[in-house]
Amino acid sequence: MRSEIEAAVREFLGQANSGRTIASDELILERGILDSFGLLELVQSLEKRFGMALSDDDLRAENFATIGRIADLVERLIRKNNPSSQSRQAAR
């Protein structure tokens, strides 16, 4: 699941940055790779693709600092919104 989330974020960021490759640990907001409007578009894209919802509390800069942090947030919200996914992952 994590690799799918990271791929979705990379795809979005690449489209928003003329195909530029973004490193996993690159500081997305700090380097201006994503502005506030782009952040909202990314959030909508992730919510739609992964069937989860972010709260206002989730919209903190530290949650969107890097691709890895975004993936952490989305994974956590998927587990929170779909507890049965935890059971399936634990069984693997």
N, CA, C and O atoms as CSV, one atom per row, in Angstrom:
chain,resi,resn,atom,element,x,y,z
A,1,MET,N,N,0.825,-1.195,0.000
A,1,MET,CA,C,0.000,0.000,0.000
A,1,MET,C,C,0.871,1.261,0.000
A,1,MET,O,O,0.575,2.222,-0.710
A,2,ARG,N,N,1.929,1.252,0.787
A,2,ARG,CA,C,2.788,2.431,0.886
A,2,ARG,C,C,3.373,2.811,-0.472
A,2,ARG,O,O,3.396,3.984,-0.846
A,3,SER,N,N,3.844,1.803,-1.200
A,3,SER,CA,C,4.445,2.112,-2.504
A,3,SER,C,C,3.404,2.703,-3.456
A,3,SER,O,O,3.728,3.562,-4.276
A,4,GLU,N,N,2.166,2.249,-3.348
A,4,GLU,CA,C,1.087,2.797,-4.178
A,4,GLU,C,C,0.802,4.257,-3.813
A,4,GLU,O,O,0.559,5.086,-4.690
A,5,ILE,N,N,0.832,4.561,-2.529
A,5,ILE,CA,C,0.610,5.936,-2.072
A,5,ILE,C,C,1.741,6.833,-2.557
A,5,ILE,O,O,1.499,7.914,-3.095
A,6,GLU,N,N,2.980,6.380,-2.363
A,6,GLU,CA,C,4.125,7.173,-2.793
A,6,GLU,C,C,4.100,7.396,-4.305
A,6,GLU,O,O,4.424,8.485,-4.779
A,7,ALA,N,N,3.719,6.372,-5.055
A,7,ALA,CA,C,3.632,6.509,-6.514
A,7,ALA,C,C,2.579,7.551,-6.897
A,7,ALA,O,O,2.795,8.348,-7.810
A,8,ALA,N,N,1.447,7.545,-6.202
A,8,ALA,CA,C,0.389,8.516,-6.483
A,8,ALA,C,C,0.860,9.941,-6.187
A,8,ALA,O,O,0.570,10.867,-6.945
A,9,VAL,N,N,1.584,10.110,-5.087
A,9,VAL,CA,C,2.099,11.434,-4.728
A,9,VAL,C,C,3.143,11.877,-5.749
A,9,VAL,O,O,3.126,13.023,-6.197
A,10,ARG,N,N,4.053,10.971,-6.120
A,10,ARG,CA,C,5.073,11.302,-7.128
A,10,ARG,C,C,4.432,11.683,-8.456
A,10,ARG,O,O,4.862,12.633,-9.110
A,11,GLU,N,N,3.409,10.942,-8.850
A,11,GLU,CA,C,2.717,11.235,-10.103
A,11,GLU,C,C,2.111,12.631,-10.047
A,11,GLU,O,O,2.260,13.411,-10.988
A,12,PHE,N,N,1.430,12.949,-8.955
A,12,PHE,CA,C,0.815,14.267,-8.804
A,12,PHE,C,C,1.879,15.360,-8.830
A,12,PHE,O,O,1.741,16.350,-9.547
A,13,LEU,N,N,2.934,15.178,-8.049
A,13,LEU,CA,C,3.980,16.198,-7.978
A,13,LEU,C,C,4.703,16.355,-9.302
A,13,LEU,O,O,5.075,17.464,-9.683
A,14,GLY,N,N,4.903,15.258,-9.998
A,14,GLY,CA,C,5.554,15.322,-11.303
A,14,GLY,C,C,4.725,16.101,-12.298
A,14,GLY,O,O,5.266,16.891,-13.072
A,15,GLN,N,N,3.420,15.892,-12.292
A,15,GLN,CA,C,2.525,16.621,-13.192
A,15,GLN,C,C,2.498,18.098,-12.830
A,15,GLN,O,O,2.438,18.959,-13.708
A,16,ALA,N,N,2.543,18.385,-11.548
A,16,ALA,CA,C,2.497,19.773,-11.090
A,16,ALA,C,C,3.826,20.496,-11.293
A,16,ALA,O,O,3.884,21.722,-11.209
A,17,ASN,N,N,4.896,19.741,-11.560
A,17,ASN,CA,C,6.235,20.327,-11.685
A,17,ASN,C,C,6.897,19.945,-13.001
A,17,ASN,O,O,8.100,19.686,-13.048
A,18,SER,N,N,6.121,19.914,-14.047
A,18,SER,CA,C,6.637,19.660,-15.406
A,18,SER,C,C,7.469,18.394,-15.500
A,18,SER,O,O,8.498,18.368,-16.175
A,19,GLY,N,N,7.020,17.341,-14.820
A,19,GLY,CA,C,7.687,16.049,-14.918
A,19,GLY,C,C,8.941,15.915,-14.082
A,19,GLY,O,O,9.625,14.896,-14.174
A,20,ARG,N,N,9.265,16.897,-13.278
A,20,ARG,CA,C,10.451,16.845,-12.419
A,20,ARG,C,C,10.331,15.691,-11.424
A,20,ARG,O,O,9.278,15.491,-10.819
A,21,THR,N,N,11.412,14.938,-11.262
A,21,THR,CA,C,11.439,13.850,-10.286
A,21,THR,C,C,11.703,14.441,-8.904
A,21,THR,O,O,12.621,15.241,-8.724
A,22,ILE,N,N,10.897,14.041,-7.943
A,22,ILE,CA,C,11.009,14.535,-6.569
A,22,ILE,C,C,11.572,13.414,-5.701
A,22,ILE,O,O,11.026,12.311,-5.682
A,23,ALA,N,N,12.654,13.688,-4.987
A,23,ALA,CA,C,13.261,12.700,-4.086
A,23,ALA,C,C,12.341,12.455,-2.892
A,23,ALA,O,O,11.585,13.338,-2.485
A,24,SER,N,N,12.416,11.252,-2.343
A,24,SER,CA,C,11.548,10.865,-1.214
A,24,SER,C,C,11.700,11.772,-0.005
A,24,SER,O,O,10.740,12.009,0.730
A,25,ASP,N,N,12.918,12.282,0.199
A,25,ASP,CA,C,13.171,13.100,1.382
A,25,ASP,C,C,13.243,14.600,1.068
A,25,ASP,O,O,13.622,15.402,1.921
A,26,GLU,N,N,12.878,14.965,-0.153
A,26,GLU,CA,C,12.914,16.369,-0.538
A,26,GLU,C,C,11.805,17.127,0.178
A,26,GLU,O,O,10.674,16.650,0.268
A,27,LEU,N,N,12.132,18.296,0.679
A,27,LEU,CA,C,11.169,19.107,1.428
A,27,LEU,C,C,10.237,19.822,0.458
A,27,LEU,O,O,10.598,20.827,-0.155
A,28,ILE,N,N,9.053,19.287,0.336
A,28,ILE,CA,C,8.100,19.685,-0.697
A,28,ILE,C,C,7.600,21.120,-0.531
A,28,ILE,O,O,7.639,21.901,-1.482
A,29,LEU,N,N,7.141,21.467,0.640
A,29,LEU,CA,C,6.602,22.807,0.862
A,29,LEU,C,C,7.727,23.825,0.996
A,29,LEU,O,O,7.654,24.925,0.447
A,30,GLU,N,N,8.751,23.452,1.718
A,30,GLU,CA,C,9.864,24.355,1.978
A,30,GLU,C,C,10.574,24.789,0.696
A,30,GLU,O,O,11.040,25.924,0.593
A,31,ARG,N,N,10.653,23.889,-0.269
A,31,ARG,CA,C,11.331,24.195,-1.543
A,31,ARG,C,C,10.388,24.765,-2.591
A,31,ARG,O,O,10.802,25.034,-3.719
A,32,GLY,N,N,9.141,24.948,-2.231
A,32,GLY,CA,C,8.189,25.528,-3.163
A,32,GLY,C,C,7.725,24.583,-4.258
A,32,GLY,O,O,7.204,25.021,-5.284
A,33,ILE,N,N,7.914,23.289,-4.041
A,33,ILE,CA,C,7.478,22.285,-5.011
A,33,ILE,C,C,5.959,22.244,-5.060
A,33,ILE,O,O,5.361,21.969,-6.100
A,34,LEU,N,N,5.353,22.521,-3.924
A,34,LEU,CA,C,3.900,22.517,-3.802
A,34,LEU,C,C,3.485,23.772,-3.048
A,34,LEU,O,O,3.997,24.039,-1.960
A,35,ASP,N,N,2.565,24.543,-3.611
A,35,ASP,CA,C,2.041,25.711,-2.911
A,35,ASP,C,C,0.722,25.342,-2.236
A,35,ASP,O,O,0.294,24.189,-2.299
A,36,SER,N,N,0.086,26.298,-1.603
A,36,SER,CA,C,-1.131,25.982,-0.846
A,36,SER,C,C,-2.256,25.492,-1.751
A,36,SER,O,O,-3.012,24.604,-1.359
A,37,PHE,N,N,-2.383,26.045,-2.940
A,37,PHE,CA,C,-3.407,25.580,-3.871
A,37,PHE,C,C,-3.097,24.154,-4.324
A,37,PHE,O,O,-3.989,23.308,-4.391
A,38,GLY,N,N,-1.834,23.898,-4.633
A,38,GLY,CA,C,-1.410,22.554,-5.029
A,38,GLY,C,C,-1.628,21.543,-3.915
A,38,GLY,O,O,-1.986,20.393,-4.170
A,39,LEU,N,N,-1.411,21.976,-2.677
A,39,LEU,CA,C,-1.628,21.100,-1.528
A,39,LEU,C,C,-3.093,20.673,-1.451
A,39,LEU,O,O,-3.390,19.503,-1.213
A,40,LEU,N,N,-3.992,21.610,-1.650
A,40,LEU,CA,C,-5.420,21.268,-1.623
A,40,LEU,C,C,-5.775,20.306,-2.750
A,40,LEU,O,O,-6.561,19.379,-2.552
A,41,GLU,N,N,-5.203,20.519,-3.926
A,41,GLU,CA,C,-5.452,19.599,-5.041
A,41,GLU,C,C,-4.909,18.204,-4.736
A,41,GLU,O,O,-5.557,17.203,-5.041
A,42,LEU,N,N,-3.715,18.139,-4.131
A,42,LEU,CA,C,-3.139,16.854,-3.750
A,42,LEU,C,C,-4.036,16.149,-2.743
A,42,LEU,O,O,-4.298,14.954,-2.879
A,43,VAL,N,N,-4.502,16.865,-1.749
A,43,VAL,CA,C,-5.384,16.288,-0.729
A,43,VAL,C,C,-6.635,15.711,-1.380
A,43,VAL,O,O,-7.029,14.584,-1.078
A,44,GLN,N,N,-7.257,16.467,-2.263
A,44,GLN,CA,C,-8.462,15.976,-2.945
A,44,GLN,C,C,-8.158,14.728,-3.767
A,44,GLN,O,O,-8.941,13.778,-3.778
A,45,SER,N,N,-7.038,14.736,-4.443
A,45,SER,CA,C,-6.649,13.589,-5.265
A,45,SER,C,C,-6.448,12.341,-4.408
A,45,SER,O,O,-6.913,11.258,-4.763
A,46,LEU,N,N,-5.757,12.496,-3.282
A,46,LEU,CA,C,-5.493,11.359,-2.398
A,46,LEU,C,C,-6.777,10.861,-1.740
A,46,LEU,O,O,-6.992,9.654,-1.627
A,47,GLU,N,N,-7.624,11.781,-1.312
A,47,GLU,CA,C,-8.899,11.380,-0.697
A,47,GLU,C,C,-9.732,10.559,-1.680
A,47,GLU,O,O,-10.298,9.527,-1.319
A,48,LYS,N,N,-9.799,11.020,-2.899
A,48,LYS,CA,C,-10.589,10.324,-3.913
A,48,LYS,C,C,-9.973,8.967,-4.246
A,48,LYS,O,O,-10.684,7.965,-4.325
A,49,ARG,N,N,-8.674,8.932,-4.439
A,49,ARG,CA,C,-8.004,7.701,-4.869
A,49,ARG,C,C,-8.007,6.624,-3.793
A,49,ARG,O,O,-8.176,5.442,-4.096
A,50,PHE,N,N,-7.820,7.030,-2.525
A,50,PHE,CA,C,-7.666,6.050,-1.451
A,50,PHE,C,C,-8.872,5.956,-0.523
A,50,PHE,O,O,-8.831,5.215,0.459
A,51,GLY,N,N,-9.941,6.688,-0.814
A,51,GLY,CA,C,-11.178,6.553,-0.064
A,51,GLY,C,C,-11.068,6.907,1.395
A,51,GLY,O,O,-11.649,6.242,2.253
A,52,MET,N,N,-10.322,7.956,1.679
A,52,MET,CA,C,-10.214,8.409,3.070
A,52,MET,C,C,-10.403,9.908,3.091
A,52,MET,O,O,-10.413,10.555,2.044
A,53,ALA,N,N,-10.551,10.463,4.286
A,53,ALA,CA,C,-10.774,11.901,4.417
A,53,ALA,C,C,-9.803,12.483,5.427
A,53,ALA,O,O,-9.571,11.912,6.493
A,54,LEU,N,N,-9.245,13.620,5.078
A,54,LEU,CA,C,-8.364,14.340,5.990
A,54,LEU,C,C,-9.183,15.350,6.768
A,54,LEU,O,O,-10.087,15.983,6.222
A,55,SER,N,N,-8.868,15.497,8.038
A,55,SER,CA,C,-9.523,16.512,8.861
A,55,SER,C,C,-8.667,17.781,8.826
A,55,SER,O,O,-7.542,17.769,8.326
A,56,ASP,N,N,-9.209,18.856,9.354
A,56,ASP,CA,C,-8.442,20.093,9.436
A,56,ASP,C,C,-7.163,19.884,10.248
A,56,ASP,O,O,-6.131,20.484,9.947
A,57,ASP,N,N,-7.229,19.037,11.276
A,57,ASP,CA,C,-6.062,18.759,12.112
A,57,ASP,C,C,-4.951,18.063,11.327
A,57,ASP,O,O,-3.775,18.202,11.661
A,58,ASP,N,N,-5.321,17.315,10.285
A,58,ASP,CA,C,-4.330,16.610,9.473
A,58,ASP,C,C,-3.579,17.553,8.539
A,58,ASP,O,O,-2.491,17.224,8.065
A,59,LEU,N,N,-4.152,18.712,8.279
A,59,LEU,CA,C,-3.570,19.652,7.323
A,59,LEU,C,C,-2.498,20.517,7.978
A,59,LEU,O,O,-2.601,21.743,8.025
A,60,ARG,N,N,-1.478,19.848,8.476
A,60,ARG,CA,C,-0.336,20.522,9.087
A,60,ARG,C,C,0.874,20.359,8.178
A,60,ARG,O,O,1.044,19.316,7.546
A,61,ALA,N,N,1.696,21.366,8.111
A,61,ALA,CA,C,2.860,21.354,7.217
A,61,ALA,C,C,3.731,20.128,7.437
A,61,ALA,O,O,4.248,19.566,6.472
A,62,GLU,N,N,3.904,19.701,8.673
A,62,GLU,CA,C,4.788,18.557,8.937
A,62,GLU,C,C,4.264,17.267,8.299
A,62,GLU,O,O,5.051,16.379,7.972
A,63,ASN,N,N,2.944,17.153,8.119
A,63,ASN,CA,C,2.374,15.967,7.473
A,63,ASN,C,C,2.638,15.931,5.973
A,63,ASN,O,O,2.492,14.889,5.334
A,64,PHE,N,N,3.029,17.078,5.416
A,64,PHE,CA,C,3.251,17.187,3.976
A,64,PHE,C,C,4.680,17.617,3.651
A,64,PHE,O,O,4.953,18.109,2.556
A,65,ALA,N,N,5.580,17.430,4.602
A,65,ALA,CA,C,6.957,17.870,4.422
A,65,ALA,C,C,7.672,17.093,3.320
A,65,ALA,O,O,8.430,17.673,2.543
A,66,THR,N,N,7.434,15.785,3.249
A,66,THR,CA,C,8.101,14.920,2.271
A,66,THR,C,C,7.106,13.887,1.751
A,66,THR,O,O,6.015,13.732,2.298
A,67,ILE,N,N,7.487,13.198,0.710
A,67,ILE,CA,C,6.639,12.123,0.182
A,67,ILE,C,C,6.415,11.061,1.253
A,67,ILE,O,O,5.311,10.533,1.383
A,68,GLY,N,N,7.453,10.746,2.015
A,68,GLY,CA,C,7.334,9.751,3.080
A,68,GLY,C,C,6.344,10.153,4.157
A,68,GLY,O,O,5.578,9.322,4.644
A,69,ARG,N,N,6.358,11.426,4.529
A,69,ARG,CA,C,5.417,11.905,5.550
A,69,ARG,C,C,3.981,11.862,5.043
A,69,ARG,O,O,3.056,11.540,5.789
A,70,ILE,N,N,3.807,12.189,3.770
A,70,ILE,CA,C,2.471,12.121,3.183
A,70,ILE,C,C,1.979,10.675,3.186
A,70,ILE,O,O,0.828,10.403,3.528
A,71,ALA,N,N,2.860,9.751,2.803
A,71,ALA,CA,C,2.489,8.327,2.792
A,71,ALA,C,C,2.132,7.846,4.198
A,71,ALA,O,O,1.181,7.085,4.370
A,72,ASP,N,N,2.894,8.289,5.210
A,72,ASP,CA,C,2.585,7.932,6.604
A,72,ASP,C,C,1.171,8.382,6.973
A,72,ASP,O,O,0.396,7.623,7.555
A,73,LEU,N,N,0.853,9.618,6.626
A,73,LEU,CA,C,-0.459,10.182,6.946
A,73,LEU,C,C,-1.573,9.402,6.261
A,73,LEU,O,O,-2.557,9.027,6.899
A,74,VAL,N,N,-1.422,9.159,4.972
A,74,VAL,CA,C,-2.466,8.465,4.227
A,74,VAL,C,C,-2.655,7.040,4.748
A,74,VAL,O,O,-3.786,6.582,4.905
A,75,GLU,N,N,-1.548,6.340,5.015
A,75,GLU,CA,C,-1.655,4.978,5.580
A,75,GLU,C,C,-2.411,4.992,6.898
A,75,GLU,O,O,-3.284,4.156,7.129
A,76,ARG,N,N,-2.073,5.947,7.766
A,76,ARG,CA,C,-2.725,6.050,9.071
A,76,ARG,C,C,-4.225,6.304,8.902
A,76,ARG,O,O,-5.037,5.705,9.608
A,77,LEU,N,N,-4.591,7.174,7.985
A,77,LEU,CA,C,-6.004,7.492,7.774
A,77,LEU,C,C,-6.763,6.336,7.134
A,77,LEU,O,O,-7.935,6.118,7.440
A,78,ILE,N,N,-6.107,5.601,6.255
A,78,ILE,CA,C,-6.750,4.426,5.665
A,78,ILE,C,C,-7.057,3.413,6.760
A,78,ILE,O,O,-8.156,2.861,6.809
A,79,ARG,N,N,-6.079,3.165,7.646
A,79,ARG,CA,C,-6.305,2.216,8.752
A,79,ARG,C,C,-7.407,2.710,9.681
A,79,ARG,O,O,-8.241,1.927,10.134
A,80,LYS,N,N,-7.409,4.016,9.964
A,80,LYS,CA,C,-8.413,4.596,10.857
A,80,LYS,C,C,-9.812,4.498,10.258
A,80,LYS,O,O,-10.773,4.181,10.959
A,81,ASN,N,N,-9.921,4.770,8.965
A,81,ASN,CA,C,-11.224,4.769,8.291
A,81,ASN,C,C,-11.689,3.382,7.898
A,81,ASN,O,O,-12.867,3.181,7.604
A,82,ASN,N,N,-10.769,2.418,7.891
A,82,ASN,CA,C,-11.115,1.061,7.472
A,82,ASN,C,C,-10.381,0.063,8.368
A,82,ASN,O,O,-9.398,-0.541,7.940
A,83,PRO,N,N,-10.849,-0.117,9.612
A,83,PRO,CA,C,-10.165,-0.999,10.547
A,83,PRO,C,C,-9.974,-2.426,10.036
A,83,PRO,O,O,-9.045,-3.111,10.464
A,84,SER,N,N,-10.829,-2.879,9.137
A,84,SER,CA,C,-10.681,-4.234,8.622
A,84,SER,C,C,-9.408,-4.385,7.803
A,84,SER,O,O,-8.908,-5.500,7.654
A,85,SER,N,N,-8.864,-3.278,7.262
A,85,SER,CA,C,-7.620,-3.362,6.500
A,85,SER,C,C,-6.460,-3.713,7.428
A,85,SER,O,O,-5.501,-4.351,6.995
A,86,GLN,N,N,-6.532,-3.306,8.704
A,86,GLN,CA,C,-5.505,-3.671,9.665
A,86,GLN,C,C,-5.496,-5.177,9.875
A,86,GLN,O,O,-4.430,-5.791,9.930
A,87,SER,N,N,-6.666,-5.771,9.991
A,87,SER,CA,C,-6.756,-7.225,10.193
A,87,SER,C,C,-6.172,-7.973,9.023
A,87,SER,O,O,-5.471,-8.968,9.208
A,88,ARG,N,N,-6.454,-7.503,7.800
A,88,ARG,CA,C,-5.912,-8.175,6.610
A,88,ARG,C,C,-4.400,-8.034,6.562
A,88,ARG,O,O,-3.707,-8.993,6.219
A,89,GLN,N,N,-3.867,-6.855,6.899
A,89,GLN,CA,C,-2.425,-6.666,6.865
A,89,GLN,C,C,-1.743,-7.489,7.940
A,89,GLN,O,O,-0.660,-8.025,7.707
A,90,ALA,N,N,-2.352,-7.603,9.114
A,90,ALA,CA,C,-1.765,-8.387,10.205
A,90,ALA,C,C,-1.727,-9.872,9.844
A,90,ALA,O,O,-0.830,-10.595,10.277
A,91,ALA,N,N,-2.691,-10.323,9.057
A,91,ALA,CA,C,-2.762,-11.727,8.671
A,91,ALA,C,C,-1.700,-12.104,7.658
A,91,ALA,O,O,-1.390,-13.285,7.497
A,92,ARG,N,N,-1.133,-11.111,6.967
A,92,ARG,CA,C,-0.125,-11.401,5.943
A,92,ARG,C,C,1.194,-11.800,6.494
A,92,ARG,O,O,2.125,-12.069,5.734
